[in-house]
Amino acid sequence: MLGRIDEPVVLTAQFAQPTKQYNARNPIRKGFQGCNGSCTAAVPAAGFSVNCSVPIGTPVDYNPIISNDTKGSIGPDTQPIFTTNLTWSSGYSHSLAESHSPEQVILTVGYPNTTNCSGTFYTTTCTLTEAVVEHQISLIHETISLNSPTTNLTVVAIDNSTSDVVGGYDAGQNVTLGGFSLAGNDLFGANTSQSFVGAAGLYQLNDLDTFASQYVVNFEFVENCQYTWKNPTDDILSALNEIKFRTAISAANISTFSIISMPQGSLSFPTNISIPALQTSAQNLYASHFEFLWGALAVMALGIASVLPTFNG
């Protein structure tokens, strides 16, 4: 839902529920039936068409600056060290009143790769557009899990409709993708920076939250800032596609969700239809080994032959 500043400010109740379920890692247990074991299937459902730029590298140096005055070493200005941000694009241009395009979510990720406190800071930008994609799922009885990776899924159709707010913005108006940028920043947003504390002679990370901490390769930054960060882009994209899938299941609000077919380029399709799936189940198989049977019969015959003389007389 939009606020006075033309930005998403609150999640609707319908979207907040699947987002909460994702955050709590609740299993998906509704929407499918007909699997009597373990099944795998490709399910066309709501997701994102993703277009990511090639990482752009810029030189970065976190080494302290040695000055000639009595202050000695001083640190460089506070510099970004790990950043992730999601923004919502409405597709409506104030300057070009008749310029409209589909809503989008823009993911921007920045992280360094350094040696001896200097190296390259990489920035990647991904554009996410609403689409129908093929989610690869595993279904055990009624519990669904999404198979990894869910980053670049096969796109069935892309939403080419114009923005929900064509013609202007109204406070309190609902939009389709605004909640993903809002919830995405709460879950995956990071703005970690690094600075050198001259008095203590130590490096300091600012605003290091739980999400950013998962992507530090090592923590040897206190005295020598020798560390590297992993790229979180794939993890974030997979999470957003899962939330989108959960939202689709929740929005269906029916006892069974299956798919027959859909027109190419269309985002609307029947809800109560069938999906082809591969079902596997464990079965007990028995094989006869007659060589052991003949050996056992031979031993039995020998035993009988040895006992029979005792019955004579």
Residue pairs with C-beta under 8 A, 6 or more apart in sequence:
1 8
1 9
1 10
1 11
1 12
1 172
1 173
1 174
1 175
1 178
2 8
2 9
2 165
2 169
2 170
2 171
2 172
2 173
2 174
2 175
2 178
3 9
3 10
3 171
4 171
6 90
6 169
7 88
7 178
8 88
8 175
8 178
8 179
8 181
8 182
9 182
10 182
11 19
11 179
11 182
11 183
12 174
12 179
14 250
14 251
15 179
15 183
15 247
17 250
18 243
18 246
18 247
18 249
18 250
19 179
19 183
19 243
19 246
19 247
21 28
21 246
22 239
22 242
22 243
22 246
23 187
27 143
27 144
27 145
28 143
28 144
28 145
28 246
28 249
29 142
29 143
29 144
30 142
30 249
30 255
31 144
31 249
31 252
31 254
31 256
31 257
32 139
32 142
32 144
32 256
32 257
32 258
32 275
33 142
33 255
33 256
34 256
34 258
34 277
35 139
35 140
35 141
35 142
35 277
35 279
36 141
36 279
36 281
37 140
37 141
37 279
37 280
37 281
37 282
38 138
38 139
38 140
38 279
38 280
38 281
39 138
39 139
39 140
39 277
39 278
39 279
39 280
40 136
40 137
40 138
40 139
40 147
40 277
40 278
40 280
41 136
41 137
41 139
41 275
41 276
41 277
41 278
42 134
42 135
42 136
42 137
42 154
42 275
43 134
43 135
43 136
43 137
43 259
43 275
44 132
44 133
44 134
44 135
44 156
44 259
44 262
44 269
45 132
45 133
45 135
45 245
45 248
45 249
45 259
46 130
46 131
46 132
46 133
46 244
46 245
46 247
46 248
46 251
47 131
47 132
47 133
47 135
47 153
47 241
47 244
47 245
48 105
48 128
48 129
48 130
48 131
48 133
48 237
48 240
48 241
48 244
49 128
49 129
49 130
49 131
49 133
49 155
49 158
50 126
50 127
50 128
50 151
50 152
50 237
51 126
51 127
51 129
52 124
52 125
52 126
52 127
52 233
53 124
53 125
53 126
54 124
55 122
55 123
55 124
55 231
56 122
56 123
56 124
57 120
57 121
57 122
57 123
58 120
58 121
58 123
59 118
59 119
59 120
59 121
60 79
60 112
60 114
60 118
60 119
60 120
60 121
61 76
61 117
61 118
62 76
62 79
62 81
62 114
62 117
62 118
62 194
62 196
62 203
62 225
63 76
63 116
63 117
63 118
63 225
64 73
64 74
64 75
64 76
64 196
64 198
65 73
65 74
65 75
65 76
66 72
66 73
67 73
67 74
71 198
72 198
73 196
73 198
73 201
74 196
74 198
75 195
75 196
75 197
75 198
75 203
76 195
76 196
77 195
78 193
78 194
78 195
78 206
79 193
79 194
79 195
80 110
80 121
80 191
80 192
80 193
80 194
81 111
81 112
81 192
81 193
81 194
81 205
81 229
82 110
82 111
82 112
82 190
82 192
82 212
82 215
82 216
82 229
83 108
83 109
83 110
83 111
83 190
83 191
83 192
84 107
84 108
84 109
84 110
84 188
84 189
84 190
84 211
84 212
84 232
84 236
85 107
85 108
85 185
85 189
85 191
86 105
86 106
86 107
86 108
86 180
86 181
86 184
86 185
86 188
86 189
87 105
87 106
87 108
87 181
88 103
88 104
88 105
88 106
88 175
88 177
88 178
88 180
88 181
88 182
89 103
89 104
89 105
89 106
90 103
90 163
90 164
90 165
90 169
90 175
91 100
91 101
91 102
91 103
91 104
91 162
91 163
91 166
92 99
92 100
92 163
92 165
92 166
92 167
92 168
92 169
93 99
93 100
100 162
100 163
100 166
101 162
101 163
102 129
102 130
102 159
102 160
102 161
102 162
102 163
103 129
103 130
103 163
103 164
103 175
103 176
103 177
103 178
104 127
104 128
104 129
104 177
105 127
105 128
105 177
105 180
105 181
105 184
105 240
106 125
106 126
106 127
106 128
106 181
107 125
107 126
107 127
107 128
107 184
107 233
107 236
107 237
108 123
108 124
108 125
108 126
109 123
109 124
109 125
109 126
109 231
109 232
109 233
109 236
110 121
110 122
110 123
110 124
111 121
111 122
111 215
111 229
111 230
111 231
111 232
112 119
112 120
112 121
112 122
112 228
112 229
113 119
113 120
113 122
113 228
113 229
114 120
114 225
114 226
114 227
114 228
115 226
116 226
117 224
117 225
117 226
122 231
124 231
124 233
126 233
126 237
128 177
128 180
128 237
128 240
129 158
129 159
130 158
130 159
130 176
130 177
130 267
131 155
131 156
131 157
131 158
131 159
131 267
132 155
132 156
132 157
132 262
132 267
132 269
133 153
133 154
133 155
133 156
133 241
134 153
134 154
134 156
135 146
135 150
135 153
135 241
135 245
136 146
136 147
136 150
136 153
137 144
137 145
137 146
137 147
138 144
138 145
138 146
138 147
139 277
146 241
146 242
146 245
148 238
149 234
149 238
150 237
150 238
150 241
150 242
151 234
151 237
151 238
151 241
153 241
156 262
157 262
157 264
157 265
157 266
157 267
158 265
159 267
160 265
161 267
163 175
164 173
164 174
164 175
164 176
165 173
165 175
180 240
180 243
180 244
183 243
184 236
184 240
187 211
187 239
188 211
188 232
188 236
188 239
189 211
190 207
190 209
190 211
190 212
191 207
192 205
192 206
192 207
192 208
192 209
192 212
193 205
193 206
193 207
194 203
194 204
194 205
194 206
194 221
194 225
195 203
195 204
195 206
196 202
196 203
196 204
196 225
197 203
197 204
201 223
202 222
202 223
203 221
203 222
203 223
203 224
203 225
205 221
211 232
214 232
215 229
215 230
215 231
215 232
216 227
216 229
216 230
217 227
217 228
217 229
217 230
218 226
218 227
218 228
219 227
220 226
220 227
221 227
249 257
252 271
254 271
254 272
256 272
257 271
257 272
258 272
258 273
258 274
258 275
259 269
259 270
259 273
259 274
259 275
260 269
260 270
260 273
260 274
261 269
261 273
262 268
262 269
262 270
263 269
